[in-house]
Amino acid sequence: MKTRLPFLLTMVALGVSGCAAPRSVSWAPGWAWPSAGESRRVLAAERAEARRLGDSIDSAESAAKAIRAWEVIAAAQPDEPEAWIELACLRLLEGAAYRQRAQDRLGCYAAGLQACERAMATNPEFLRRVRAGESAWQAAAALGPREMGAMHFWSTGVFYIFRDCLGLFGRIVNVGKMEAARTMLHHMDAIDPAWEEHTTTFSWGIYYLAMPAARGGDKARARECFDRAVALGAHRTLPRWGRGKYFYSAVGEAASARADLLAVAERDLEGLGGNKSWNRYFKAEAARLLAE
């Protein structure tokens, strides 16, 4: 079966602008991707291999291999959200962990956002609403538990673009994207605030830390969110890693930052929740930051 999916994913940068200059960041909407063709049954062994590859990423090359495996499944079952959500997860990991240039990271993050939007578009009411002119974050009101992963990685992708791809003026121009992510987080909380050990609590911490005070930023609220995320995310590496790397560093609490990073660097990852490759990245990144 022939498919344009890999080509569309690799060409996403053509629809993106904003890394080098303070312009508005945009990308071709994922729901506009054409159908990949007739669906087919995906064998259990094929899915298990794609998951194994996704759990074994330790380089740009292994990330690309896992992404290709999930692209094949997405092309085979374009109306199911699972593969699209996995692609979003791995595209964000690829950009955060294995790309250094802002433009390269932006391409990965935008591809992740597109995959999220394609997952959302497997919901008929969401698709109807965006085709009628609503934005992804407006139409997300139609989404439910089935699309929680897509909403999570969508908001995370926006945060990553804001963090890694934009300078001061670019962030000013694109602050509306952060407010769109806020809308997505509100909807996730309305569905299930405890999803994946209260992952949105951590995301709210990032939001309040990153936003300027005039647009809702609040370091005191950010601290509350990060602390609550660490307390509630007992089986996750993300909350302590993020609190140490972002919050404590931002407020100048070096000893607390070091304590969080040390806890992540020394943690046994066996049996933890979340993607295994993300967990290894968090642990390795914590060790790297401690060595600086």
C-alpha positions in Angstrom: 0.0 0.0 0.0 1.3 3.4 -1.0 1.0 6.3 1.5 2.0 9.9 1.6 2.2 9.9 5.4 6.1 9.8 5.9 6.4 12.5 3.2 3.8 14.7 5.0 5.5 14.3 8.3 9.0 15.2 7.0 7.7 18.1 5.0 5.9 19.8 7.9 8.5 22.5 8.2 7.3 24.0 4.9 4.2 25.1 6.7 6.0 26.5 9.7 7.5 29.9 10.4 8.7 31.8 13.4 12.1 30.4 14.8 14.5 32.9 13.3 12.3 36.0 13.5 9.5 37.3 15.8 6.7 36.1 13.5 3.6 34.1 14.4 4.3 30.4 14.5 1.9 28.4 12.3 1.7 24.9 10.8 -0.6 23.2 8.3 -3.4 21.7 10.4 -3.2 17.9 11.0 -6.8 17.3 10.3 -6.3 18.5 6.7 -4.0 15.5 5.9 -5.6 13.4 3.2 -6.7 9.9 4.0 -3.8 7.4 3.7 -5.9 4.9 1.7 -7.8 1.8 2.6 -7.3 0.7 6.2 -6.0 -2.7 7.0 -5.7 -4.9 10.1 -2.5 -4.3 12.1 -1.0 -7.5 13.5 -0.4 -7.7 17.2 3.3 -8.5 16.5 3.6 -5.3 14.4 2.1 -3.2 17.1 4.3 -4.8 19.8 7.4 -4.1 17.7 6.5 -0.5 17.2 5.9 -0.2 20.9 9.3 -1.9 21.7 11.0 0.5 19.3 9.3 3.5 21.0 10.4 2.3 24.4 14.0 1.8 23.3 14.9 5.2 21.9 18.4 6.5 22.8 19.5 8.4 19.7 18.2 10.4 16.8 18.5 7.3 14.6 16.5 5.0 17.0 13.9 7.8 17.3 13.5 7.9 13.5 13.1 4.1 13.4 10.4 4.1 16.0 8.6 7.0 14.2 8.6 5.1 10.9 7.1 2.1 12.6 4.2 4.1 14.0 3.8 5.9 10.7 3.1 2.6 9.0 0.4 1.8 11.7 -1.1 5.2 11.4 -1.4 4.8 7.6 -3.0 1.4 8.1 -5.5 2.6 10.7 -5.9 6.4 10.0 -9.3 6.6 11.9 -7.9 5.3 15.1 -6.1 7.8 17.5 -3.5 5.5 19.1 -0.8 5.6 16.4 -1.2 9.4 15.9 -0.8 9.9 19.6 2.3 7.7 19.7 3.7 9.7 16.8 3.1 12.9 18.7 4.9 11.6 21.8 7.9 10.4 19.8 8.1 13.6 17.6 8.3 15.7 20.8 10.9 13.4 22.3 12.9 13.6 19.1 13.0 17.4 19.1 13.6 17.8 22.8 16.3 15.1 23.3 18.0 14.7 19.9 17.8 18.0 18.0 19.9 21.0 18.9 19.0 23.7 16.4 15.9 25.7 17.0 14.6 25.2 13.5 15.1 21.4 13.6 13.3 21.3 16.9 10.5 23.4 15.5 10.0 20.9 12.7 9.7 18.0 15.2 7.4 19.9 17.5 5.1 21.0 14.6 5.0 17.4 13.3 4.0 16.4 16.8 1.2 19.0 16.9 0.0 17.9 13.5 -0.2 14.2 14.7 -2.2 15.4 17.7 -4.6 17.2 15.5 -4.9 14.2 13.2 -5.7 12.1 16.3 -8.4 14.6 17.3 -9.8 14.5 13.8 -10.7 10.8 14.4 -13.5 12.3 16.5 -16.3 13.2 14.0 -17.7 16.2 15.9 -14.2 17.7 16.3 -13.6 17.3 12.5 -17.0 18.8 11.7 -16.2 21.8 13.9 -12.7 22.5 12.5 -14.0 22.2 9.0 -16.6 24.8 9.9 -13.8 27.2 10.9 -13.1 26.6 14.6 -9.6 26.3 15.9 -8.2 23.1 17.4 -8.5 24.5 20.9 -12.1 25.6 20.3 -13.2 22.4 18.7 -11.5 20.4 21.5 -14.7 20.9 23.5 -16.0 17.9 21.4 -13.2 15.6 22.6 -13.3 13.1 25.4 -11.2 10.5 27.3 -10.3 8.8 24.0 -8.4 11.9 22.9 -6.7 12.9 26.2 -3.2 11.9 25.0 -3.7 14.1 21.9 -4.7 17.1 24.0 -1.8 16.5 26.4 0.9 16.4 23.7 -0.7 19.3 21.8 -0.4 21.6 24.8 3.1 20.2 25.5 4.2 20.8 21.9 3.1 24.5 22.2 5.1 24.8 25.5 8.1 23.3 23.8 7.9 25.7 20.9 7.6 28.6 23.3 10.6 27.4 25.3 13.0 26.1 22.6 12.2 27.9 19.4 11.4 31.5 20.2 13.3 34.5 21.5 11.8 37.2 23.7 10.0 39.0 20.8 8.9 35.7 19.3 7.3 34.8 22.6 5.5 38.1 22.8 4.1 37.7 19.3 3.1 34.1 20.0 1.7 34.4 23.5 -1.8 33.6 22.1 -0.6 30.0 21.4 0.1 29.6 25.2 -3.4 30.8 25.9 -4.7 28.3 23.4 -2.8 25.6 25.3 -4.5 26.9 28.5 -7.9 26.3 26.9 -6.8 22.7 26.1 -5.7 22.1 29.7 -9.0 23.5 31.1 -10.9 21.0 28.9 -8.6 18.1 30.0 -9.3 19.0 33.6 -13.0 19.0 32.9 -12.8 15.4 31.6 -10.4 13.9 34.1 -8.0 16.0 36.3 -6.4 12.8 37.6 -5.4 11.5 34.1 -1.9 9.9 34.1 -1.3 10.8 37.7 -2.4 14.5 37.4 -0.2 15.3 34.5 -2.1 18.5 33.8 -1.1 19.8 37.2 2.5 19.8 36.0 1.4 21.5 32.8 -0.3 24.2 34.7 3.0 24.8 36.6 4.8 25.3 33.2 2.0 27.6 32.0 2.1 29.9 35.1 5.9 30.0 35.1 6.3 30.7 31.4 3.6 33.4 31.0 4.3 37.1 31.7 2.4 38.4 34.8 0.3 40.7 32.6 -1.1 37.7 30.8 -1.6 35.3 33.7 1.8 34.3 34.8 2.2 33.7 38.5 5.3 32.2 40.2 3.4 31.5 43.4 0.8 29.5 41.6 3.5 27.8 39.5 5.2 26.7 42.8 1.9 25.3 44.0 1.3 23.4 40.8 4.9 21.9 40.6 4.8 20.9 44.3 1.4 19.2 43.9 2.5 17.5 40.7 5.5 16.0 42.5 3.3 14.8 45.3 0.7 13.3 43.1 3.0 11.9 40.4 4.8 9.4 42.6 5.4 7.0 39.6 6.6 9.7 37.2 10.0 11.3 36.6 8.6 14.4 34.8 7.4 16.4 37.9 10.7 16.5 39.8 12.8 16.8 36.7 10.7 19.7 35.5 10.5 21.4 38.9 14.3 21.2 39.3 15.2 22.2 35.7 12.6 24.9 35.2 11.0 26.3 38.4 13.8 26.2 41.0 16.3 27.5 38.4 13.9 30.3 37.5 13.5 31.4 41.1 17.1 31.0 42.0 16.8 28.1 44.4 19.9 26.2 43.4 20.0 23.8 46.3 16.4 22.7 45.7 17.0 22.4 42.0 20.0 20.2 42.6 18.1 18.0 45.0 15.3 17.4 42.5 17.8 16.6 39.7 19.8 14.3 41.9 16.6 12.4 42.8 15.8 11.9 39.1 19.4 11.0 38.2 19.5 8.3 40.9 16.1 6.9 40.4 15.5 3.3 39.4 13.2 3.6 36.3 11.9 0.1 36.5 8.1 0.0 37.0 7.5 3.7 36.5 4.7 5.2 34.5 5.1 7.1 31.3 7.0 6.3 28.1 10.3 4.5 28.9 12.3 6.5 26.5 11.1 9.8 27.9 12.0 8.5 31.4 15.6 7.6 30.3 15.9 11.1 28.7 14.8 12.8 31.9 17.3 10.7 33.9 20.2 11.4 31.5 19.3 15.1 31.2 19.2 15.4 35.0 22.7 13.9 35.2 24.0 16.2 32.5 22.6 19.3 34.3 24.2 18.2 37.6 27.6 17.8 35.8 27.5 21.4 34.5 
